[in-house]
């Protein structure tokens, strides 16, 4: 399904992976291009660690806020994805919400600038990581370890 902020758009698979995203605009080279190649071409995954596909997906009340549900042996979890209207930089927001039980989550960020051809240098600083390659930079911020 599609997420967007009027300047660019992301495609989210049923496996919980953002497989296509051009940054910072529609006409920019893709930073996540697994849609065209494989996971090595870049993706951002947030899904149950045990794997599997979602059991339900929907947009929340006439918005581009995507809600994806999984039912696992340990419980139920929902991932909420959206790209807020931008002030200056694009933001891809992914939130995991436990609905019942306990579900271990897997979070993977594999950035590959220029349609999967450029592997960035990554610097970790506390709760954030910066991926840099030439003039391109993407920052991951998370309260989760």
N, C-alpha and C positions, 0 to 999 in steps of 0.2 A: 504494500500500500504506500501511498505517497504522503510525505510531510513537506512543508514548504514555508518560506518566510517572504515570499514575493520577489526575492532576488535569486534564490536557488532552491533546489528540491532534493530530497533524499528518498530512496526506495527501501522499504523495510520488508524483509522476507518473513515467511511463516516460522522460520527457525529462530527468529529474534535477532537477525543480523541486518545492519544497514549495509547493503551491497552496492549502492551507488550514491555518490554525493560529490558534486563539483563545488569547489571552494575558491573564492568567495561568491562567485556568481554562476548562473546557468552556463555561460560561455567559457568558464575557466576549466582547466584540466581537472580530472577527477582525483580525489584523495582516497576514495573508496571505490574500487572498480571490480569487485568480485563478480558482479553481474556479467562482465564480459570475459572473465578468465576463471580464476578460482580464488580461494581465501588469501593466497599470497599476493594478490593484486590489491588488497586492502579491504577491510571491513571493520565494523564496530558491532560486537555481539553482546547482548545482555539477555540471558536465558537460563532456565534451570540447568544446574550442573549435570544432572542425570540425562540431559538431552531430551529429545522428543520435539514434536511440533505443538503449536498452540491448539487449544480447543475452541477458542472463539476470538474474533477480532471485530472491532467496530470503531467508527469515529464517534467521539462524544458530542452529543447534541449539536449537530450542524456545524462542526468545527473540523479542523485538520489535526485535532488531538487524537492520536491513535491509542486505543486500549486493547492490549493483547493478553488473553488469559491462558494459563496452563493449569491442568490438574495433574498432579504427580502422586506417587505412592505416599509421599510425606505430607502433602497438603496442596493448597492452591495459592497461586501467585499471579499478580497482574503487573504488566509493564506498561507504563504510560510514556508515550513518545510525542514530542512536539518541537517545532522550531518557532520561537516567539518572533513577532515582528521586530525587525532589527532597528537599532539606533545607529550603530556603526559597524559592528562585527557580527557575523552569523553565529548562532548558538544552536546546538543540537542537544536537547534535554531528554534524558532517559531516566525514569524513576521506577524502581521495583517496589511494589506494595504487597506485603504478605496478607493474604485473605484468610487462611486457616492453616493450622499445622505448622510445619517447618520445612522450608524448601531452600536448599543450598543453591546459590546463584553463581553463574560463571560470567565474568566480564572480560572481554578481549578487545583491545584496541590495536589494530594493525593498520597503520597509516602507510600508504604508498603513493607519494605524490606523482603527478604526471602520468596518470592512467596505469599505475603499478610499476613504473620504470625506476622511480627514485625512492630509495630507502632512507628515511630521515635519521638524523642523530637525535637521541632521546636523553633528556636531562630530567631527573627526578628531584623535586624539592618539596618535602613534606607531603601535603595532600594533593599536590598537582604534578603533572608531567608535561614537559614541552617537547614537541617533536619538530625539528627544524631541518630544512633542506634548502639551501640558497635563500631566496626571498620568502619562502613559504614557512609558516609556523602554525601549528595547531596545539591548543592547550587542553588537557584533560584535567578536570577538577572533580574530586570525589571525597566524600566523608568516609566512604568504606575503605578499609585497608587494602 
